[in-house]
Amino acid sequence: MQKNVKAAAMMLCLVCLFLFLLSNRDSRQEAVLPAAAVNENGPLIALTFDDGPYPNVTTHILDVLEEHDVCATFFVLGSRVAGREDVLLRMESLGCEIGNHTYSHADLTQLSAAQCAEEINKTNAEFERVLGHAAAVVRPPYGFYNATVRQNVPYPLVLWTVDTNDWKPRNTSELTEYVVQAAQEGSVILMHDQQDSTAEAMDAIIPELIAKGFRFVTVSELIAETGGACMAVKMPGDG
C-alpha cells in the first residue's frame, strides 16, 4: 500500500513538472513572435535603394528588413561590388532583389550604344561573379533614358512613383512621415543606402507600413503581380 502511494506521488510530480515545462516553452514561443504580421493580401509596395552598397548603412537597412521579414530591391553600382560581396550575398539570402544601376553611375543618355551596353554588362559580370546570375532589372541613373538606352538595355527599366530625395541629409521623422503618407498600392519608393538618416528612418517606416497593411515585394515581383503594367516600369518593347 505504501509503495503504491509513493508511486502515485512520484507520477503526480512528473506530470506537474511536464505541465510546467510545457507552459514555459509556450510562453517562450509567444515571446519571439513578431509584433505584427505582414498582410498577405494587402496593397503591394516596393522599397528600392540606389547607389550602394555602403556597408554600415546597407547593413542597418538589412537588419530592419530581416527583423520584420520583408524584402526590398537594391540597385547596386558595379563599381561598388568588389570588397562588399558579403553584403550582396546577405541581400539575396533575405529574399531581396539586386538590380543593375550601371557600373559608374553614368548618364546613359550621354553614351554611345556600345558604352551604354558596357555599363550594364560590366555590372552584370560582377553579379555573375558573386551571385552566379545577372540582374533582371535596371534602374538608369537619374531616371534618364532615351531610344539608344531602350535599344541597348534589354531589361525592364525601373523608375519610381515616390522620390524621397533622401540623398540630401533629411530629418528622420520627416522622411518617415513623407514615405508613410505617400505610400499607396503599387508604389515604388526611391531611396538610397548611403545616408545614415535613411537607415535610421527604416526603423519606423517599415513597422508603420506593415501596420497600414502593405505587402512588401521586390520590383520583379511587382512586375509579375501587375503583368508588367506598373507605372514605374518601362518594359522592353513598350512604346
LUMMARTI-475105 format. One record per residue: z, x, y of N, C-alpha, C, O in turn. Coordinates in steps of 0.05 Angstrom, whole numbers, plus 5000, padded with zeros to 4 digits. Each point is the difference from the previous one (the first is absolute). Example, Ala and Ser with C-alpha at 12.3 -4.5 7.8 and 13.67 -1.06 7.14 Angstrom:
515652644886500049825024500050185024501350215000
497349725021500150165024501449855022500450105022
//
This chain:
500050174976500049835024500050185025498549955019
503350254981500250185023497450155004499150055023
499550034955497550145002497849825012498450095016
501749654977498049815011500449975030498149985016
504450014993500649975028499050255016498949975021
501650274967499150245014497050015001498950095021
499749834957497150005000498949815021498150065014
503249704988499149805020500450115028498349965018
504050174986500550115027498050225007499050015023
500350164957498150215005497249885007498750095018
500549704967497549875005499949885028497950015013
504349874995500149885027499750215021498649965020
502750274976499850225019497150105002499050055022
499649974955497350095001498149805014498350085015
502249664980498449805014500450015030498149995015
504450044993500650025029498750255012498949985022
501250244964498750255010497049965003498850095019
500049784961497149965001499249825024498150065014
503549734990499449825022500450145027498449955019
503650224983500450165024497650185006499050015022
500250144957497750185004497549855007498450095017
501149684970497649845006500049915029497950015013
504449884996500149905028499750235020498749975021
502450264972499750235018497250105001499050085022
499649924955497150075000498449825017498350085015
502249654982498449815016500550045030498149975015
504450094992500550035029498650255011499150005022
500750214960498550245009497149945003498750095019
500149754963497249935002499549845025498050045014
503849774992499649845025500150185024498649955020
503150264979500350175024497550155007499650065023
498749994957497650165006497549835005497950115005
502449634993497749835006499350025029501750025017
495749984990499250015028501049765016500249784988
500350265038501049785016497949785003500849775003
496750304997497949805004497650074982499350244998
499649574990497650044983497549935015500049825016
497950334978497449955014498849744989500049964975
499049885043498949744992497250054988498250085014
501549874960497550064987497749815008497750064995
503049725018497949815010499949995030498749825012
502550385001500150005029497450105013498250094986
501749895041497650105014499850314996502050144998
495549955000499450284995500250175025499349915022
501750334975500150195022499650284989501050074979
497550095036499550284992501050185022498950015023
503250154971500950205018498450254996499650094977
499450045044498450244998501050215018501049955022
498850304969501150235015497850225000498950074980
500550035044497850195004501150285007502350045009
496050164985500250275011501950194985500250235007
501249674973501850174985498750144977497650024998
504150094984502949965001501550215017499150235002
503149675010502050185013502549964984501349805002
499450404981502049954979502549865008500849814986
500550265036502649875007499549715007501549834990
496550115026499549725008498949844976501049784995
497150334992498749864977502149944978500049794989
501750415006502049964979502049785007500849854983
499950135042501849795009498749734995501249814990
496250175018498649744995499949944971500449774992
499050434991499849954971502749924989500249844982
502050275029502749924991500449705005501249874983
498050045040500449715007498249834982500949794990
496650295006498249854982501249984972500049794988
501050445002501250004973502549824999500449864980
501350165040502449845000499549704997501449864987
496450055026499449715000497749934980499249774999
499950434987497949964979497549875012499049804989
500150315033497549905013498150245004500950234996
496649725010498050215002498750005028500449825016
498150394989498550035025497550174993499750104978
498749945042497650174997500250235021500549955023
499250294967500150245017497250125003498850084980
500249925044497450125006500550305007500850075022
498650094958500850295001497750175010497749954994
503050255022498150205009499750224978502050104990
495549965003499650204979501250275007500950154982
499249925044501050265009503050024996501250215002
500249564993502950004998500949974971502449974995
495850054986500849964972501350264988502049984987
496750255018501050254988502950055009500749995023
501050064957502950055005501649745001502550025002
496249754997501449755001499249824976500249765001
499050374978499049864977502149814988499449784990
503150315011502249844988500349745015500849804988
498750205038500249755016497949804991500549764996
497050335000497949834990500649894972499549764995
501550414988500749914973502149785001500049814985
501950235033502249795002498849745011500749794991
497650235029498749755010498849844977500549764998
497950384986498649864979502049904978499549794989
502650365006502049914980501449755008501049854983
499250105044501349765010498149765003500849795010
496750254981498149785002498649985026498749805006
501650415011498650005026497150094995499350134980
499049815040497250084999499650245020501250005021
497150194971499450225017497149975009498250024983
501449945042497349975011499150255014501550185006
495949844999498750235012499849965030498949815010
502250385005500049995029498450245012500650085022
497550014963498450245005501650264996502449994995
496250235008501450264996501350105025502350104999
496449865024501150135025500549805022500450085023
499749664971500449795020497750005020500449965024
497250094967497650025017499149715007500249824985
498750165039498649755008497350004985498250155008
501649694972497650014983497449925015497850084992
502549775029497749915015498750235015497749975010
503750254993498950245014498850204981499250225009
500749724965499150194980497349924989499149775002
499550434987497649954985500649864974502349994992
495649914995500449874974501450194980501849924986
497250335013501250194981502950075007501650024982
499050015044502750065008501949774994502350044992
496749725012501649764995500749984970502349964993
495750094990500549994971501950224992501749964982
498150285031501750224992502949945006501850074985
498849805038502749935007501349834978502450034993
496149784997501049824979500250154973502049984986
495950175007499950134974502150224997501150034979
499450125042502050214999502849884995501650124985
498949665027502649874996500249894972502150034987
495849845004500049894972500350234980501249964979
497750275027500350234982503050084997500950084979
500549915044502950054999501549804984501850064984
497449685019501349794984499450044970501849964983
495850115011499350054972501750234988500949984978
499550225038501650234991502949924994501150094980
500049755038502949934997500449754983501850004983
496649805020500549744988498149944976500649844983
497250315016498049954979498049795006498449924983
501649985042498049805008499750005030501750095015
496049814994499449975028501349755012501149834985
498950155041500949765014498049784997497650044997
503449715003498249774998499449875027498249845002
503350255019499649895027500150225021501250214995
497549755027499950195022500849875026499249775006
502450375009500549915028498950205019500950235001
497049705014498850195019502050065023501149815011
499350444996501850055022499349855025497649965007
504449945007499849845024498749724995499649845018
499750114957498549754994497150015007498749795001
500350455005497250035010498150024976500450154982
497549695020497850024980497449915012500049855020
497850234969497449915009498149994975501050014977
496449965028498249974978499950244982499949984975
500350265037500150254984502450014982499850074976
502549855034502449994984499749804977500750064977
498349705029499749804980498250094977500449944977
497450215031498150084980501050244983499050044977
502950115033500850244986502949994990501050204988
500349585015502749964989499949754983500549785011
498950244964499649774983502649884989500249944976
501750025042502649894993500749785020498950005022
502949824971501049825021501350165023501650184996
497649745028501250125024502349825009499649775006
502850344995502449855005500950045029500650225008
499449575008501050015027502849885000501650084984
499049735034502749895001499949745016498149955015
504049894981500349755017502350035019500149855020
501750334975502350055018500350295005500550164981
499249925044500350295008502750035013500549895021
501350264967502750045010500250215022502050025014
495950154989500050225019502550174996501250115019
499649924956502550154995499650305001501950154997
495649945007499650295003501250105027500550235003
500049575015501650065023502949954992500649804988
501250385018502849954993500949735011499849965024
501349874959500749735009502949944992501050114980
500349725035502649914992499949864973498349824996
503550254986499949904973500349704999498549864985
503350035030500549715000497649855011499349784990
499450335031497649875011497750014980498549804998
501250424988497950024980500449804978498249874990
504350115001500749814979499349725008498749854986
502250075038499549735010497049945002499149794994
499450415016497149965003498649954973498549814998
502150364983498749974974500849734987498349864989
504250085011501049754987498849755013499249814986
500650205041498949775014496949984996498949784999
499750444999497150004998499049954972497749914996
504050134984499149984972499349714993501449815007
496350164979499249744990498450044975499550224992
499649564996498550014975497650195003498349975018
501550224964497750185000500150235020498050145004
504349905009500250215020499750284988501150054978
497550125036499950294993501350145024498950015022
503550104973501650115022499450305002500350154980
498849945043499550295005502450145010501149935022
499850274963502250175008499350294993497850054989
503950145017499650284994502550124988502249955009
497550214970502350134989500450285012500050204986
500349805041500450245016502649995015501450205002
499249565009502349975018502549924984500049824983
502350315024502549924988500749715007501249854984
498050065040500649725008498749804982501149794995
496550274995498649824982501549994973500549784990
500350455000501550004974502649855003500849854982
500650195040502649865005499649705002501649854991
496250075021499449715003499649874973500549764997
498550394984499549884973502549904988499949814984
502450315023502649904989500549715007501449864985
497550055037500349725009497549834995500249774992
497450355012497549854998499749894972499349764997
501050404983499449904973502049784991499049804990
503650235013501849784993499449745016500249784989
499050255036499549765016497449864991499949755000
498150414993497549884990500549874972498949794994
502750334990500849884974501449745005499449804986
502450195033501549765006498249785010500649764996
497150315016498149805009498149914978498249845005
502150284972498449914977497550154995498449924983
501150305031497550154996499850144973502150084989
495549945001499550154975498450255008497849985011
503250254982498850265008497950084980500550004976
497250075034497750094983498850255012500350055023
498250094960498450225010497549895012499449764997
499150405018497549915012498049914978498749805003
501150364976498249924978500849744987498349844993
504350115005500949754989499449775019499349784991
501050275035499349795020497049944998499349765002
499050444996497249964997499449834975498449815002
502950254976499549854975501049725003498749814991
503750155021501149735003498349825018500049764996
498750365023498449845019497050014994498449895015
500950234963497250024992498350165021497749955003
503650245010498750165020499849875027499150125019
501949634983499849865026502650055016501549825007
499050444999502350085015499250085028498150165004
503249735016499250045028499950305008498450085016
503350084971500350285008498150194984500150245005
498349654977498450174983497049955003499149785001
499450445001497149995000499150094973500250244993
498849584991499150074973497250135000498449935017
501150254964497350124999497849784997500349824984
497750205032497849814999500449765019498149855003
504250125009500449795019498450065025499450235006
499949565009498650045025501750115022499150045022
//
